[in-house]
Amino acid sequence: MYFLKITFYISNPILFLFYLYPGSILGCIITNDCDTQPQILNQSVFLSLNHILIFILFSILGFFAYYKNFKNILIYLIVISIFLELAQIIVPIRTFQVIDLISNLLGIMISIVIYKLFNIWKQKNKEINKIV
């Protein structure tokens, strides 16, 4: 559990850096174009799949690292999602997009489902092991 917490702590400033850097760090590294964000996944017209994926990973890490404080970590993730997207209003080259905010929140919701399903699976395994 300690490893998950440390990883979550380290992922926070990395997430902030990638979100608030005026340009694209990945673009600089991958395509030598700091103004263009490379797409991890093909983009949908209605959602930003990159944002969904990042927030699924970030949220799952938070939920498993702080499973005893599920409500608090959920509030934190929602606040961070909103803050990071709104902060892009003042960052050069970056823009606030409602689609990105919705995608961030959808990533958190998908993570909740994954986390809850994992807990159901874990509980069923405990019950099976008690019987055996």
Backbone as ProteinMPNN parsed JSONL, in Angstrom:
{"seq_chain_A": "MYFLKITFYISNPILFLFYLYPGSILGCIITNDCDTQPQILNQSVFLSLNHILIFILFSILGFFAYYKNFKNILIYLIVISIFLELAQIIVPIRTFQVIDLISNLLGIMISIVIYKLFNIWKQKNKEINKIV", "coords_chain_A": {"N_chain_A": [[0.824, -1.195, 0.0], [2.013, 1.175, 0.677], [3.675, 1.7, -1.507], [1.769, 2.334, -3.488], [0.739, 4.727, -2.455], [2.998, 6.425, -2.499], [3.47, 6.426, -5.254], [1.11, 7.67, -6.087], [1.462, 10.192, -4.885], [3.703, 11.095, -6.333], [2.635, 11.109, -8.897], [0.877, 13.252, -8.867], [2.232, 15.92, -9.047], [3.317, 15.471, -11.575], [1.045, 15.18, -13.184], [0.0, 17.788, -12.883], [2.085, 19.255, -14.08], [2.011, 18.322, -16.777], [-0.572, 19.133, -17.474], [-0.531, 21.922, -17.112], [1.638, 22.984, -18.412], [2.75, 25.301, -20.771], [2.094, 24.416, -23.66], [3.058, 21.384, -25.228], [4.427, 18.799, -23.57], [4.707, 16.094, -24.21], [4.467, 16.339, -26.973], [6.821, 17.755, -27.544], [8.717, 15.802, -26.9], [7.995, 13.478, -28.413], [7.325, 14.268, -31.113], [8.867, 16.465, -31.673], [7.516, 18.855, -31.705], [6.407, 21.29, -29.89], [4.005, 22.584, -29.709], [1.895, 21.014, -30.455], [-0.317, 18.59, -29.326], [0.226, 15.215, -29.057], [-1.912, 12.49, -29.914], [-2.968, 10.01, -27.777], [-4.922, 8.123, -28.053], [-7.28, 7.656, -30.745], [-9.254, 10.488, -31.331], [-12.542, 11.239, -30.201], [-15.506, 12.836, -31.356], [-17.085, 13.849, -29.372], [-15.873, 13.404, -26.914], [-12.782, 13.553, -25.056], [-10.534, 11.221, -25.422], [-7.94, 10.893, -24.485], [-7.963, 12.363, -22.092], [-9.869, 10.934, -20.637], [-8.569, 8.431, -20.351], [-6.206, 9.162, -18.913], [-7.35, 10.144, -16.528], [-8.694, 7.868, -15.646], [-6.552, 6.163, -15.001], [-5.17, 7.768, -13.086], [-7.189, 8.127, -11.143], [-7.846, 5.487, -10.362], [-5.442, 4.745, -9.192], [-5.445, 6.562, -7.037], [-7.805, 5.74, -5.654], [-7.169, 3.086, -4.87], [-4.869, 3.526, -3.369], [-5.792, 5.076, -1.286], [-7.978, 3.727, -0.049], [-9.341, 3.654, 2.369], [-10.238, 6.19, 2.727], [-12.238, 6.834, 0.821], [-14.323, 8.658, 0.099], [-13.13, 11.171, 0.561], [-10.925, 11.086, -1.226], [-12.29, 10.92, -3.603], [-13.598, 13.41, -3.699], [-11.303, 15.023, -3.817], [-10.236, 14.213, -6.327], [-12.247, 15.088, -8.089], [-12.2, 17.862, -7.611], [-9.545, 18.451, -8.404], [-9.705, 17.729, -11.092], [-11.526, 19.646, -12.099], [-10.176, 22.028, -11.376], [-7.703, 21.824, -12.804], [-8.562, 21.906, -15.449], [-9.881, 24.394, -15.576], [-7.749, 26.063, -14.942], [-6.342, 26.135, -17.267], [-7.298, 28.212, -18.68], [-5.755, 30.458, -18.199], [-3.248, 29.715, -19.015], [-0.796, 30.048, -21.483], [-1.275, 29.022, -24.891], [-2.825, 26.876, -24.121], [-6.244, 25.834, -23.651], [-9.426, 26.16, -22.086], [-11.754, 23.579, -22.17], [-14.965, 22.369, -22.326], [-15.58, 19.789, -23.095], [-13.215, 18.421, -22.445], [-13.27, 18.654, -19.656], [-15.609, 17.221, -19.046], [-14.746, 14.759, -19.975], [-12.633, 14.249, -18.194], [-14.103, 13.952, -15.792], [-15.698, 11.786, -16.515], [-13.747, 9.828, -16.738], [-13.093, 9.58, -14.026], [-15.541, 8.584, -13.066], [-15.693, 6.108, -14.424], [-13.542, 4.879, -13.21], [-14.514, 4.625, -10.616], [-16.486, 2.684, -10.997], [-14.872, 0.516, -11.815], [-13.314, 0.205, -9.491], [-15.31, -0.423, -7.573], [-16.345, -2.801, -8.694], [-14.061, -4.389, -8.472], [-13.897, -4.553, -5.673], [-16.248, -5.982, -5.122], [-15.654, -8.41, -6.404], [-13.408, -9.134, -4.869], [-14.589, -9.466, -2.34], [-16.315, -11.618, -2.855], [-14.416, -13.601, -3.385], [-13.255, -13.84, -0.853], [-15.389, -14.939, 0.57], [-15.694, -17.356, -0.759], [-13.232, -18.555, -0.137], [-13.547, -18.87, 2.607], [-15.459, -20.857, 2.723], [-14.158, -23.017, 1.579]], "CA_chain_A": [[0.0, 0.0, 0.0], [2.926, 2.311, 0.726], [4.109, 1.95, -2.883], [0.673, 3.027, -4.179], [0.662, 6.107, -1.959], [4.151, 7.161, -3.049], [3.213, 6.588, -6.684], [0.065, 8.678, -6.214], [2.094, 11.483, -4.574], [4.575, 11.473, -7.453], [1.825, 11.358, -10.091], [0.197, 14.544, -8.771], [2.952, 17.015, -9.725], [3.479, 15.14, -12.993], [-0.229, 15.54, -13.811], [-0.048, 19.253, -12.924], [3.053, 19.713, -15.075], [1.51, 18.039, -18.123], [-1.779, 19.921, -17.716], [-0.341, 23.369, -17.049], [2.773, 23.398, -19.239], [2.234, 26.044, -21.938], [2.487, 23.678, -24.852], [2.909, 19.946, -25.061], [5.669, 18.103, -23.223], [4.754, 14.893, -25.047], [4.736, 16.778, -28.338], [8.258, 18.068, -27.617], [9.497, 14.557, -26.825], [7.658, 12.503, -29.447], [7.307, 14.78, -32.488], [9.646, 17.703, -31.717], [6.582, 19.963, -31.912], [5.919, 21.61, -28.546], [2.692, 23.214, -29.784], [0.872, 20.043, -30.829], [-0.492, 17.473, -28.397], [-0.003, 13.941, -29.747], [-3.082, 11.781, -29.418], [-2.705, 8.653, -27.3], [-5.972, 7.357, -28.712], [-8.021, 8.458, -31.709], [-10.205, 11.342, -30.628], [-13.958, 11.21, -30.493], [-16.052, 14.176, -31.546], [-17.758, 14.298, -28.167], [-15.068, 13.19, -25.717], [-11.34, 13.496, -25.219], [-10.139, 9.907, -24.928], [-6.709, 11.065, -23.709], [-8.337, 12.811, -20.755], [-10.533, 9.806, -19.973], [-7.543, 7.45, -20.005], [-5.349, 9.693, -17.852], [-8.086, 10.206, -15.263], [-8.948, 6.498, -15.178], [-5.319, 5.695, -14.35], [-4.911, 8.603, -11.907], [-8.228, 7.877, -10.145], [-7.685, 4.129, -9.82], [-4.293, 4.821, -8.298], [-5.898, 7.244, -5.823], [-8.78, 4.922, -4.931], [-6.527, 1.945, -4.24], [-3.907, 4.013, -2.387], [-6.517, 5.658, -0.157], [-9.274, 3.043, 0.0], [-10.027, 3.952, 3.628], [-10.767, 7.551, 2.614], [-12.799, 6.871, -0.523], [-15.077, 9.892, -0.134], [-12.178, 12.287, 0.485], [-10.14, 11.016, -2.46], [-13.218, 11.23, -4.693], [-13.73, 14.879, -3.714], [-10.019, 15.536, -4.3], [-10.124, 13.964, -7.767], [-13.185, 15.978, -8.789], [-11.675, 19.23, -7.503], [-8.353, 18.538, -9.255], [-10.175, 17.683, -12.478], [-12.098, 20.958, -12.427], [-9.128, 23.042, -11.26], [-6.731, 21.728, -13.897], [-9.167, 22.355, -16.706], [-10.113, 25.845, -15.484], [-6.45, 26.74, -14.928], [-5.858, 26.263, -18.639], [-7.764, 29.502, -19.2], [-4.685, 31.458, -18.074], [-1.98, 29.175, -19.523], [-0.649, 30.279, -22.926], [-1.423, 27.928, -25.844], [-3.826, 25.953, -23.602], [-7.594, 26.385, -23.606], [-10.453, 25.441, -21.339], [-12.751, 22.949, -23.026], [-15.978, 21.639, -21.567], [-15.433, 18.376, -23.47], [-12.118, 17.874, -21.649], [-13.736, 18.557, -18.273], [-16.535, 16.083, -19.012], [-13.926, 13.562, -20.143], [-11.953, 14.032, -16.907], [-15.084, 13.451, -14.834], [-16.081, 10.454, -16.97], [-12.647, 8.952, -16.328], [-13.263, 9.319, -12.589], [-16.71, 7.706, -12.899], [-15.31, 4.76, -14.88], [-12.67, 4.346, -12.165], [-15.361, 4.226, -9.495], [-17.094, 1.399, -11.374], [-13.799, -0.487, -11.769], [-12.971, 0.018, -8.078], [-16.432, -1.117, -6.92], [-16.359, -4.17, -9.213], [-12.93, -5.08, -7.848], [-14.253, -4.841, -4.282], [-17.239, -7.056, -5.149], [-14.894, -9.613, -6.742], [-12.568, -9.448, -3.708], [-15.481, -9.953, -1.29], [-16.763, -12.961, -3.248], [-13.284, -14.506, -3.196], [-13.124, -14.078, 0.592], [-16.471, -15.84, 0.948], [-15.362, -18.679, -1.315], [-12.122, -19.088, 0.639], [-14.065, -19.285, 3.92], [-16.18, -22.119, 2.527], [-13.179, -24.056, 1.257]], "C_chain_A": [[0.871, 1.263, 0.0], [3.39, 2.7, -0.678], [3.032, 2.716, -3.662], [0.573, 4.481, -3.744], [1.802, 6.962, -2.516], [3.944, 7.428, -4.537], [2.151, 7.658, -6.919], [0.627, 10.076, -5.923], [2.933, 11.98, -5.746], [3.744, 11.816, -8.691], [1.114, 12.713, -10.056], [0.974, 15.68, -9.426], [3.185, 16.743, -11.208], [2.211, 15.516, -13.758], [-0.35, 17.06, -13.943], [0.88, 19.796, -14.0], [2.531, 19.51, -16.49], [0.288, 18.883, -18.463], [-1.489, 21.409, -17.874], [0.881, 23.866, -17.813], [2.225, 24.114, -20.479], [2.74, 25.448, -23.249], [2.293, 22.206, -24.57], [4.26, 19.315, -24.772], [5.801, 16.843, -24.075], [5.036, 15.241, -26.501], [6.209, 17.09, -28.541], [9.1, 16.798, -27.696], [9.266, 13.666, -28.043], [7.829, 13.046, -30.862], [8.159, 16.033, -32.697], [8.781, 18.921, -32.039], [5.91, 20.257, -30.575], [4.545, 22.268, -28.549], [1.562, 22.223, -30.047], [0.861, 18.882, -29.851], [-0.688, 16.186, -29.185], [-1.179, 13.207, -29.111], [-2.694, 10.363, -29.024], [-3.675, 7.698, -27.991], [-6.635, 8.247, -29.745], [-9.118, 9.225, -30.982], [-11.623, 11.131, -31.119], [-14.417, 12.651, -30.69], [-16.57, 14.725, -30.225], [-16.924, 14.191, -26.899], [-13.594, 13.215, -26.061], [-10.856, 12.189, -24.591], [-8.837, 9.968, -24.138], [-7.035, 11.435, -22.266], [-9.015, 11.686, -19.969], [-9.493, 8.805, -19.485], [-6.676, 7.937, -18.842], [-6.089, 9.707, -16.522], [-8.533, 8.838, -14.77], [-7.722, 6.009, -14.403], [-5.061, 6.444, -13.044], [-5.912, 8.283, -10.791], [-8.104, 6.487, -9.531], [-6.52, 4.099, -8.841], [-4.698, 5.467, -6.972], [-6.853, 6.393, -5.003], [-8.122, 3.751, -4.209], [-5.503, 2.381, -3.183], [-4.616, 4.5, -1.124], [-7.908, 5.058, -0.023], [-10.041, 3.323, 1.293], [-10.677, 5.338, 3.62], [-11.393, 7.763, 1.242], [-13.502, 8.194, -0.817], [-14.129, 11.087, -0.291], [-11.38, 12.269, -0.811], [-11.016, 11.311, -3.661], [-13.403, 12.747, -4.814], [-12.457, 15.51, -4.262], [-9.903, 15.387, -5.812], [-11.047, 14.878, -8.57], [-12.672, 17.409, -8.77], [-10.458, 19.416, -8.406], [-8.754, 18.557, -10.724], [-10.698, 19.049, -12.92], [-11.021, 22.035, -12.414], [-8.168, 23.019, -12.447], [-7.313, 22.21, -15.222], [-9.405, 23.86, -16.688], [-8.8, 26.629, -15.521], [-5.901, 26.941, -16.331], [-6.348, 27.553, -19.306], [-6.622, 30.516, -19.199], [-3.336, 30.969, -18.587], [-1.901, 29.423, -21.027], [-0.698, 28.972, -23.716], [-2.482, 26.912, -25.384], [-5.189, 26.631, -23.597], [-8.484, 25.515, -22.738], [-11.437, 24.862, -22.337], [-13.688, 22.122, -22.159], [-15.868, 20.144, -21.852], [-14.319, 17.715, -22.654], [-12.535, 17.694, -20.195], [-14.69, 17.367, -18.121], [-15.756, 14.771, -19.128], [-13.159, 13.225, -18.86], [-12.909, 13.381, -15.912], [-15.571, 12.052, -15.22], [-15.002, 9.436, -16.609], [-12.732, 8.6, -14.851], [-14.43, 8.36, -12.359], [-16.407, 6.266, -13.329], [-14.425, 4.093, -13.826], [-13.461, 3.89, -10.95], [-15.984, 2.865, -9.786], [-16.057, 0.283, -11.287], [-13.453, -0.82, -10.321], [-14.06, -0.768, -7.344], [-16.516, -2.567, -7.388], [-15.224, -4.993, -8.617], [-13.259, -5.463, -6.409], [-15.296, -5.956, -4.187], [-16.539, -8.387, -5.426], [-14.06, -10.077, -5.545], [-13.416, -10.038, -2.578], [-15.968, -11.366, -1.6], [-15.643, -13.985, -3.076], [-13.056, -14.822, -1.731], [-14.188, -15.08, 1.053], [-16.204, -17.258, 0.453], [-14.243, -19.331, -0.512], [-12.557, -19.529, 2.038], [-14.757, -20.623, 3.832], [-15.209, -23.269, 2.325], [-12.318, -24.263, 2.439]], "O_chain_A": [[0.514, 2.279, -0.595], [3.486, 3.884, -1.0], [3.349, 3.641, -4.41], [0.347, 5.366, -4.569], [1.582, 8.092, -2.951], [4.212, 8.528, -5.02], [2.273, 8.463, -7.842], [0.307, 11.033, -6.628], [2.874, 13.157, -6.104], [4.109, 12.713, -9.452], [0.785, 13.263, -11.107], [0.424, 16.357, -10.295], [3.243, 17.676, -12.009], [2.282, 16.097, -14.841], [-0.755, 17.563, -14.991], [0.504, 20.697, -14.749], [2.6, 20.422, -17.314], [0.124, 19.306, -19.607], [-2.13, 22.084, -18.68], [1.127, 25.072, -17.85], [1.339, 23.593, -21.157], [3.697, 25.937, -23.848], [1.449, 21.83, -23.756], [5.14, 19.299, -25.633], [6.876, 16.555, -24.602], [5.763, 14.52, -27.185], [6.788, 16.742, -29.57], [10.066, 16.724, -28.455], [10.218, 13.159, -28.637], [8.407, 12.376, -31.718], [8.166, 16.598, -33.79], [9.275, 19.906, -32.587], [4.97, 19.57, -30.174], [3.974, 22.488, -27.481], [0.391, 22.564, -29.877], [1.894, 18.269, -29.581], [-1.67, 16.066, -29.917], [-1.402, 13.303, -27.904], [-2.158, 9.607, -29.835], [-3.297, 6.618, -28.447], [-6.565, 9.471, -29.638], [-9.817, 8.678, -30.129], [-11.862, 10.877, -32.3], [-13.76, 13.581, -30.222], [-16.503, 15.931, -29.983], [-17.247, 14.834, -25.9], [-13.197, 12.939, -27.193], [-10.782, 12.073, -23.368], [-8.644, 9.179, -23.213], [-6.452, 10.887, -21.331], [-8.76, 11.513, -18.777], [-9.534, 8.379, -18.33], [-6.442, 7.192, -17.89], [-5.525, 9.325, -15.496], [-8.733, 8.667, -13.567], [-7.844, 5.505, -13.287], [-4.769, 5.829, -12.018], [-5.529, 8.179, -9.626], [-8.241, 6.326, -8.318], [-6.615, 3.489, -7.776], [-4.335, 4.973, -5.904], [-6.725, 6.329, -3.781], [-8.47, 3.451, -3.067], [-5.297, 1.669, -2.2], [-4.093, 4.35, -0.019], [-8.897, 5.78, 0.101], [-11.269, 3.236, 1.309], [-11.568, 5.614, 4.424], [-11.11, 8.759, 0.575], [-13.292, 8.783, -1.877], [-14.314, 11.916, -1.182], [-11.176, 13.314, -1.43], [-10.546, 11.891, -4.64], [-13.366, 13.294, -5.916], [-12.52, 16.429, -5.079], [-9.516, 16.33, -6.502], [-10.656, 15.383, -9.622], [-12.702, 18.096, -9.791], [-10.351, 20.429, -9.099], [-8.197, 19.323, -11.511], [-10.346, 19.54, -13.993], [-10.953, 22.86, -13.325], [-7.858, 24.06, -13.025], [-6.622, 22.849, -16.017], [-9.154, 24.533, -17.688], [-8.746, 27.731, -16.068], [-5.078, 27.829, -16.553], [-5.862, 27.93, -20.372], [-6.532, 31.346, -20.104], [-2.371, 31.734, -18.594], [-2.815, 29.06, -21.767], [-0.214, 27.939, -23.251], [-2.987, 26.154, -26.212], [-5.279, 27.858, -23.545], [-8.317, 24.297, -22.666], [-11.901, 25.558, -23.241], [-13.254, 21.287, -21.365], [-16.043, 19.325, -20.95], [-14.466, 16.572, -22.221], [-12.192, 16.691, -19.57], [-14.578, 16.598, -17.167], [-16.076, 13.791, -18.455], [-13.049, 12.057, -18.486], [-12.571, 12.385, -15.271], [-15.829, 11.224, -14.346], [-15.313, 8.31, -16.219], [-12.476, 7.46, -14.463], [-14.326, 7.433, -11.556], [-16.824, 5.317, -12.665], [-14.542, 2.893, -13.577], [-13.122, 2.886, -10.323], [-16.007, 1.992, -8.918], [-16.341, -0.783, -10.74], [-13.315, -1.99, -9.965], [-13.754, -1.68, -6.577], [-16.735, -3.467, -6.577], [-15.41, -6.167, -8.294], [-12.94, -6.569, -5.971], [-15.239, -6.782, -3.276], [-16.808, -9.381, -4.751], [-14.011, -11.269, -5.242], [-13.004, -11.001, -1.932], [-16.028, -12.215, -0.71], [-15.899, -15.117, -2.665], [-12.701, -15.95, -1.391], [-13.894, -15.972, 1.849], [-16.458, -18.234, 1.159], [-14.296, -20.53, -0.236], [-11.986, -20.468, 2.593], [-14.662, -21.439, 4.749], [-15.418, -24.366, 2.842], [-11.413, -25.097, 2.406]]}, "name": "protein", "num_of_chains": 1, "seq": "MYFLKITFYISNPILFLFYLYPGSILGCIITNDCDTQPQILNQSVFLSLNHILIFILFSILGFFAYYKNFKNILIYLIVISIFLELAQIIVPIRTFQVIDLISNLLGIMISIVIYKLFNIWKQKNKEINKIV"}
